[in-house]
Amino acid sequence: MSRTRAPRRLRGALFTVQMAIIVALVAVVATVGVVRSAASTQAAAEDRIYGQALTLSRLPTVIEAMRSDDPHEQIQPIVDAAVSAGDFRYITVVGMDNLRVAHVDPNEVGEPVSSDHSAIRAGEEFRGVEEGTQGVTYRVKVPIRDESGEVVGTLSVGELVDELREEALAQSLPLALASLLAIIAGGVLAWFVTSWLRRKLYGVEPDQLAQLLQAHRAVMESTEEGVITTDDAGRVQLVNAEAARMLGATAADLVGSELDALPEELAELLADDEPVSTELRLVHLERGSVYVQARATTADGRAIGRMLSLRDRSQLDDAIARLEAQREQAQLLRIEAHEFENRMHVLSGLLELGEYDEARAYLESQPAGAHPSEVSRLELDPIGPTLLAALVSAHADAAAREHVTIELAPECEVPAELAVDADDLLVVANLVTNAVEATGFGGTVRLTLAVDPGDDALEVVVEDDGPGLPLSPERLTTAGVTTKPIDRERHGIGLRSVREVVDARGGELRFGESPLGGALVEAVLPRPAANSPDEPADQPTEPPAEEPNA
């Protein structure tokens, strides 16, 4: 099973990054410093050795001794003193016969030198690393010349390479300690910076910050309320799309500006020091009137600015009007329910007394409460199947109550022997219902029902004089898509159901413009497979579903 890696917390991650940068920088600087210090120390030591060799080789005492018969007695004390004073590993004086005249080790006196001095006797100098009796040393070899410039001997001064390196590293130790102290000080400073930044972000982690930003943008851009916020300095900090629309400007032009960039009344509300205001104020803008509410914004108990929420007055007025209409309709329904209950009591009493003729007369005397059906006045003989005729009649009655007329087209003709099932009724019911809702008060819906003699396919054509098709056919037949502005959750499924039935039958569903001025919807429904013997051809297997759509 895979395990999701937990995101690193901000404090730890930020501290780690800062420490990595500090350590890397200090390490680079310290390395360069140590290398340069070591090189400088070694170069100074080499110059000291060379200077000592030149000094000894030019001493008159040494030059005179090299021309005497016993130079060892005069030169050895000088060599011993120079070795002790200069902390050299060795100083060797060599005669022209290549034998040691003086050496730090008395046993080596009189012995041939271990390295080649022929080039030095020829008047050259040597500076470099060689291996001798003392080990690997850095040595300087110079000739000893008399007053005439003639070479009378050679002199070699040397120091162990390891000792030179140790000396160089010892000189670099303070720099290394300073680098370590710099890392420790940088770590402490990084910790304080991390803690300060975390307080500034109110303890929000990076992944949470990204989620909050996405949610903030989504809410600000999808809300129907306009929102304007300012920071503690009084500058505009946020303007969402709805607020920008109300102000007739763009958010980019307003964000970061001073309050004087806003209308005067809004600027006054944002400049007010009142912490909380529950009062809705009506403000008249160039693009219309809005209701405004102002309040202070706080974080961690301190004020960080102010916020204005704006609502379009027309939207609120529309909502109030719809609410009042719903209240009036509910009141009428309560009155009708009360009257209906009284009528039922009277009718129940008459039936209880056996006054059936009186009950019938009472029922006939009651108002129908609906307009007579326009279709019921027409001849329904063109619609042969009983179920189909009953469905059209019922929808005509319902439409009449909405002051909508349903009429049959002249070419309407369906034979009585046509087998009609629940899917046929669903298609007719949904298309007629949509047309009635689209055309509205005083509208007209024309219905055409016919049968293709070639394959007995039922052709259903519904026309209206409404506003036409506001969306594409693909969008209209998508589940959940509706053009109804009110009670949207009850709509958006009818045309989708029609599309499913037509596709299942292998038929066609076409949309167009009606000569009446509105929409035209045509559905061609081929006949399904033969019904089983237990199911009559003209009886639906289930009640027709009337599902209004867009």
C-alpha positions in Angstrom: 0.0 0.0 0.0 1.4 3.4 -1.0 1.9 5.9 1.7 1.5 9.6 1.1 4.5 11.6 2.2 3.6 14.2 4.8 4.5 17.7 3.7 7.4 19.3 5.6 6.3 22.0 8.0 7.3 25.6 7.1 9.5 26.2 10.1 11.6 23.1 9.6 11.8 23.5 5.8 12.7 27.2 5.9 15.3 26.7 8.6 16.8 23.8 6.7 17.1 25.9 3.5 18.6 28.8 5.3 21.1 26.7 7.1 22.1 24.9 3.9 22.8 28.3 2.3 24.7 29.6 5.3 26.9 26.5 5.6 27.5 26.4 1.9 28.6 30.1 1.8 30.7 29.8 4.9 32.3 26.6 3.7 33.3 28.2 0.4 34.7 31.3 2.0 36.5 29.3 4.7 38.0 26.9 2.1 39.2 29.8 0.0 40.6 31.5 3.0 42.3 28.4 4.4 43.9 27.6 1.0 45.1 31.1 0.5 46.4 31.3 4.1 48.2 28.0 3.8 49.7 29.1 0.5 50.7 32.4 2.0 52.2 30.8 5.1 54.2 28.3 3.0 55.4 31.0 0.7 56.6 33.0 3.6 58.4 30.0 5.1 60.1 29.3 1.7 61.2 32.9 1.5 62.5 32.7 5.1 64.5 29.6 4.2 65.9 31.3 1.0 66.8 34.4 3.0 68.6 32.4 5.6 70.6 30.5 2.9 71.7 33.7 1.2 72.6 35.3 4.6 74.8 32.4 5.6 76.4 32.0 2.2 77.5 35.7 2.3 79.0 35.7 5.8 82.7 36.7 5.6 83.4 34.1 8.3 81.9 31.3 6.3 83.7 32.5 3.1 87.1 32.7 4.9 86.6 29.3 6.5 85.8 27.7 3.2 89.3 28.8 2.0 91.0 27.5 5.2 92.3 24.0 5.8 89.8 23.2 8.5 86.5 25.0 7.8 84.4 22.7 10.1 85.8 24.2 13.3 84.7 27.7 12.3 81.4 27.0 10.4 79.8 24.3 12.6 79.1 26.7 15.5 77.5 29.1 13.1 75.3 26.4 11.6 74.2 25.2 15.0 73.3 28.7 16.1 71.4 29.3 12.9 69.5 26.0 13.2 68.5 26.8 16.8 67.5 30.4 16.1 65.7 29.8 12.8 64.0 26.5 13.7 65.3 24.9 10.5 65.5 21.1 10.1 69.0 21.3 8.9 71.8 23.5 7.4 74.5 21.8 5.4 77.7 23.4 4.1 79.5 21.4 1.4 83.0 21.8 0.0 84.0 21.7 -3.6 84.9 18.1 -3.1 81.2 17.3 -2.5 81.8 16.4 1.2 79.9 17.9 4.1 81.8 20.6 6.0 79.1 21.3 8.5 75.8 19.5 9.3 73.3 19.3 12.2 74.3 15.7 12.6 78.0 15.5 13.5 78.2 11.9 12.2 77.3 13.2 8.7 80.3 15.6 8.6 82.9 14.5 6.1 80.4 12.4 4.2 79.2 13.1 0.7 75.9 14.9 0.4 72.9 12.8 -0.5 71.7 15.1 -3.2 73.3 16.5 -6.3 75.2 19.8 -5.8 77.0 19.8 -9.2 74.7 22.5 -10.6 75.2 24.6 -7.5 79.0 24.4 -7.8 78.5 25.6 -11.3 76.9 28.8 -9.9 73.2 28.0 -10.1 70.6 28.1 -7.3 67.9 25.5 -6.4 64.6 25.9 -4.6 62.3 22.8 -4.3 61.4 19.6 -2.6 63.9 16.7 -2.3 64.3 13.6 -0.2 67.4 13.4 1.9 68.6 11.9 5.1 66.2 14.1 7.1 63.2 13.0 5.0 61.2 14.9 2.4 62.2 18.5 2.8 61.8 21.8 1.1 65.4 23.0 0.6 67.3 25.9 -0.9 70.8 25.4 -2.3 73.0 28.4 -3.1 76.7 28.7 -4.0 79.2 30.3 -1.6 81.3 32.8 -3.5 84.4 34.7 -2.4 85.1 38.4 -3.1 86.0 37.7 -6.7 82.8 35.8 -7.3 84.5 32.4 -7.5 82.5 29.5 -6.0 84.3 28.1 -3.0 81.5 25.8 -1.7 77.8 25.2 -1.5 75.2 25.7 1.2 71.8 23.9 1.7 69.1 24.9 4.1 66.0 22.7 4.4 62.8 22.2 6.4 60.4 19.2 6.4 57.5 19.5 4.1 55.1 18.1 6.8 56.3 20.8 9.3 55.6 23.5 6.7 52.1 22.2 6.2 51.4 22.0 9.9 52.6 25.5 10.3 50.3 26.6 7.5 47.3 24.8 9.0 48.1 26.3 12.4 47.9 29.7 10.8 44.5 28.8 9.3 43.0 27.6 12.6 41.6 31.0 13.6 39.8 31.3 10.3 38.3 27.9 10.7 37.1 28.8 14.2 35.6 32.1 12.9 33.8 30.1 10.2 32.3 27.8 12.8 31.1 30.8 14.9 29.6 32.3 11.7 27.6 29.1 11.1 26.3 29.1 14.7 25.4 32.8 14.5 23.7 32.2 11.1 21.7 29.3 12.6 20.4 31.4 15.4 19.5 34.3 13.1 17.8 31.8 10.7 15.7 30.4 13.5 14.5 33.9 14.5 13.8 34.8 10.9 11.8 31.6 10.4 9.8 32.2 13.6 9.1 35.8 12.5 7.9 34.7 9.1 5.7 32.0 10.6 4.1 34.6 12.8 3.6 36.8 9.7 1.8 33.9 8.0 -0.3 33.2 11.1 1.1 29.6 11.3 -0.2 28.6 7.9 1.9 25.9 6.2 2.9 26.2 2.5 0.5 23.5 1.2 -2.3 25.1 3.3 -1.4 28.5 1.9 -1.8 27.3 -1.7 -5.2 25.7 -0.8 -6.3 28.9 1.0 -5.3 31.0 -2.0 -7.2 28.8 -4.4 -10.3 28.7 -2.2 -10.1 32.5 -1.7 -9.9 33.2 -5.4 -12.8 30.7 -6.1 -15.0 32.3 -3.4 -14.2 35.9 -4.4 -14.9 35.3 -8.1 -18.0 33.1 -7.7 -19.9 35.1 -5.1 -22.8 37.4 -6.2 -21.6 39.9 -3.6 -19.1 42.6 -4.4 -16.2 42.8 -2.0 -13.7 45.6 -1.4 -11.0 45.4 1.2 -8.3 47.8 2.4 -5.1 47.3 4.4 -4.2 49.1 7.6 -2.6 51.9 5.6 -5.9 52.7 3.8 -5.0 51.4 0.4 -7.3 49.2 -1.7 -6.1 45.6 -1.2 -8.8 43.5 -2.9 -11.6 44.1 -5.4 -13.4 41.1 -6.7 -15.0 40.8 -10.2 -18.6 41.6 -9.0 -17.5 44.8 -7.1 -15.5 45.9 -10.2 -18.6 45.4 -12.4 -20.7 47.5 -10.0 -18.1 50.3 -10.1 -17.6 50.1 -13.8 -13.8 49.6 -13.5 -11.3 46.8 -13.5 -9.8 45.2 -10.4 -6.3 45.9 -11.7 -7.0 49.7 -11.8 -8.2 49.8 -8.2 -6.0 47.4 -6.3 -3.1 49.3 -4.7 -4.7 52.7 -5.1 -5.8 55.2 -2.4 -9.4 55.6 -1.3 -10.0 58.6 -3.5 -10.1 56.2 -6.5 -13.4 54.9 -5.2 -16.8 56.8 -5.2 -17.0 59.3 -2.4 -19.6 57.5 -0.2 -17.7 54.2 -0.4 -14.4 55.9 0.5 -16.1 57.5 3.5 -17.3 54.1 4.7 -13.9 52.6 4.3 -12.2 55.5 6.1 -14.6 55.2 9.1 -13.2 53.9 12.4 -16.3 52.1 13.5 -15.3 48.5 14.1 -18.6 46.7 13.2 -21.6 48.0 11.3 -24.8 45.9 10.8 -26.5 48.8 9.0 -27.2 48.4 5.2 -26.7 51.7 3.4 -28.1 52.4 0.0 -25.4 54.0 -2.2 -26.2 55.3 -5.7 -23.5 54.6 -8.2 -23.2 55.4 -11.9 -24.2 51.8 -12.8 -27.1 51.6 -10.4 -27.8 51.5 -6.7 -26.2 49.0 -4.3 -26.7 48.1 -0.7 -23.4 48.5 1.2 -22.2 47.2 4.6 -18.9 48.1 6.1 -16.9 46.5 8.9 -13.4 46.3 10.2 -11.2 43.3 9.5 -9.0 41.8 12.2 -6.3 39.1 12.6 -4.9 38.0 16.0 -6.9 40.6 17.7 -5.5 43.5 15.7 -7.1 45.6 13.0 -5.6 44.9 9.6 -8.0 47.0 7.5 -11.7 47.4 6.5 -14.1 45.6 4.2 -17.1 46.6 2.2 -19.7 44.1 1.0 -21.9 45.3 -1.9 -25.2 43.8 -3.2 -26.9 44.9 -6.3 -30.2 46.5 -5.4 -31.9 45.1 -8.5 -31.0 41.6 -7.4 -32.3 42.1 -3.9 -35.5 43.7 -5.2 -36.0 40.7 -7.6 -35.5 38.3 -4.7 -38.0 40.3 -2.5 -40.5 40.4 -5.3 -40.2 36.6 -5.8 -40.6 36.0 -2.1 -43.7 38.2 -2.0 -45.2 36.3 -5.0 -44.6 33.0 -3.2 -46.2 34.3 -0.1 -49.3 35.5 -2.0 -49.5 32.1 -3.8 -49.2 30.3 -0.5 -51.9 32.4 1.0 -54.2 31.7 -2.0 -53.5 28.0 -1.6 -54.4 28.1 2.1 -57.7 29.8 1.2 -58.5 27.3 -1.5 -57.6 24.4 0.8 -59.9 25.8 3.4 -62.8 26.2 0.9 -62.1 22.7 -0.5 -62.3 21.2 3.0 -65.7 22.9 3.6 -67.0 21.5 0.3 -65.8 18.1 1.2 -67.6 18.3 4.5 -70.9 19.3 2.8 -70.5 16.5 0.2 -69.6 13.9 2.9 -72.7 14.9 4.8 -75.0 14.6 1.7 -73.6 11.2 0.9 -74.0 10.1 4.5 -77.7 11.0 4.4 -78.1 9.2 1.1 -79.0 12.4 -0.8 -77.1 11.3 -3.9 -79.0 13.5 -6.3 -78.5 16.5 -4.1 -74.8 15.7 -3.9 -74.5 15.5 -7.7 -76.3 18.8 -8.0 -74.0 20.4 -5.4 -70.9 19.2 -7.3 -72.2 20.5 -10.6 -73.0 23.9 -9.0 -69.4 24.4 -7.8 -67.0 26.5 -10.0 -64.5 24.5 -12.0 -61.7 26.8 -11.0 -60.0 26.5 -14.4 -60.4 27.7 -17.9 -62.0 25.3 -20.4 -59.5 23.3 -22.5 -58.9 24.6 -26.0 -58.1 21.1 -27.2 -61.2 19.6 -25.7 -63.3 21.8 -28.0 -61.5 20.3 -31.0 -62.1 17.0 -32.5 -59.7 14.5 -31.0 -60.6 11.8 -33.5 -57.3 12.3 -35.4 -55.5 10.9 -32.3 -56.7 7.3 -32.4 -54.8 5.6 -29.4 -56.8 6.2 -26.2 -53.8 6.8 -24.0 -52.3 9.3 -26.4 -55.6 11.3 -26.7 -56.0 11.3 -22.9 -52.5 12.6 -22.4 -53.0 15.4 -24.9 -56.4 16.3 -23.4 -54.9 16.4 -19.8 -52.0 18.7 -20.9 -54.5 20.9 -22.8 -56.5 21.3 -19.6 -53.4 22.1 -17.6 -52.1 24.6 -20.2 -55.5 26.4 -20.2 -55.1 27.1 -16.5 -51.9 28.8 -17.4 -53.7 30.8 -20.2 -51.8 28.8 -22.9 -53.6 27.4 -25.9 -52.7 24.0 -27.3 -53.9 23.3 -30.8 -53.6 20.3 -33.1 -52.0 20.8 -36.5 -54.2 20.0 -39.6 -51.8 17.2 -40.6 -52.2 15.5 -37.2 -53.3 11.8 -37.8 -52.5 8.8 -35.6 -54.3 5.5 -36.3 -56.0 3.8 -33.4 -54.1 0.5 -34.0 -50.8 2.1 -33.4 -49.1 0.5 -30.3 -48.3 3.3 -27.8 -46.1 2.6 -24.8 -44.8 4.6 -21.9 -41.7 5.9 -23.8 -44.0 7.5 -26.5 -46.1 9.2 -23.8 -42.9 10.4 -22.0 -41.6 12.1 -25.1 -45.0 13.8 -25.9 -45.5 14.9 -22.3 -42.0 16.4 -21.9 -42.0 18.2 -25.2 -45.5 19.7 -24.6 -44.6 20.7 -21.1 -41.5 22.4 -22.2 -43.3 24.3 -24.9 -46.1 25.5 -22.5 -43.5 26.7 -20.0 -41.5 28.5 -22.7 -44.4 30.3 -24.3 -45.9 31.7 -21.1 -49.1 33.7 -20.5 -51.3 33.9 -23.5 -49.1 31.8 -25.7 -49.8 29.1 -28.3 -48.5 25.6 -28.7 -49.0 23.6 -31.8 -48.9 19.8 -31.7 -48.4 17.5 -34.6 -48.7 13.7 -34.2 -48.4 11.6 -37.3 -47.2 8.1 -38.4 -44.7 7.5 -41.1 -46.4 4.9 -43.4 -43.0 3.4 -44.3 -41.9 2.1 -40.9 -44.8 3.0 -38.6 -42.5 5.5 -36.7 -44.4 8.0 -34.6 -43.5 11.6 -35.5 -44.0 14.2 -32.8 -43.6 17.9 -33.6 -44.1 20.6 -31.0 -44.0 24.3 -31.8 -44.5 27.4 -29.7 -44.4 31.2 -30.0 -42.0 31.6 -27.2 -38.4 33.2 -27.2 -36.9 30.3 -29.1 -33.9 28.1 -28.2 -31.4 30.0 -25.9 -28.9 27.2 -25.9 -27.4 24.7 -28.4 -29.2 21.3 -28.8 -26.2 19.6 -27.2 -26.5 21.7 -24.1 -30.3 21.5 -23.9 -30.1 17.7 -23.9 -27.4 17.6 -21.2 -28.5 16.4 -17.7 -28.9 19.3 -15.3 -28.9 22.0 -17.9 -32.0 24.3 -17.8 -33.0 27.8 -18.7 -35.5 28.1 -15.9 -34.3 30.9 -13.5 -36.5 29.7 -10.6 -36.6 26.3 -8.9 -33.7 25.0 -11.1 -33.2 21.8 -9.2 -36.6 20.5 -10.5 -35.6 21.1 -14.1 -32.9 19.9 -16.5 -33.9 16.3 -16.9 -36.9 16.3 -19.4 -35.0 16.8 -22.6 -32.3 14.5 -21.5 -34.9 11.7 -21.0 -36.3 12.5 -24.4 -32.8 12.1 -25.9 -32.3 8.8 -24.2 -35.6 7.4 -25.5 -35.0 8.6 -29.0 -31.5 7.2 -29.1 -32.6 3.9 -27.6 -35.2 3.6 -30.4 -32.7 4.5 -33.1 -34.8 7.6 -33.9 -34.0 11.3 -34.5 -34.3 14.4 -32.4 -34.2 17.7 -34.2 -34.4 21.4 -33.1 -35.3 24.4 -35.2 -37.4 27.6 -35.5 -41.2 27.5 -35.6 -43.3 29.5 -38.0 -45.1 30.7 -34.8 -41.9 32.5 -33.9 -40.5 30.3 -31.2 -38.9 26.9 -31.0 -39.6 23.7 -33.0 -38.7 20.3 -31.6 -39.3 17.1 -33.7 -38.9 13.6 -32.4 -39.1 10.5 -34.7 -39.8 7.3 -32.7 -39.5 4.0 -34.6 -41.7 1.2 -33.1 -40.0 -1.0 -30.5 -39.9 -4.7 -30.6 -43.2 -6.6 -30.3 -44.8 -6.6 -26.9 -45.2 -9.9 -25.0 -48.6 -11.6 -25.1 -49.4 -10.7 -21.5 -49.0 -6.9 -22.3 -51.7 -5.2 -24.4 -50.2 -3.1 -27.2 -51.9 0.0 -26.2 -51.2 -0.2 -22.5 -48.0 1.3 -21.0 -46.0 -0.8 -18.7 -45.5 2.1 -16.3 -47.1 5.6 -15.8 -45.7 8.3 -18.1 -43.1 10.4 -16.5 -43.4 14.1 -17.0 -40.1 15.7 -16.4 -39.8 19.4 -17.4 -36.5 20.5 -18.7 -35.0 23.6 -20.1 
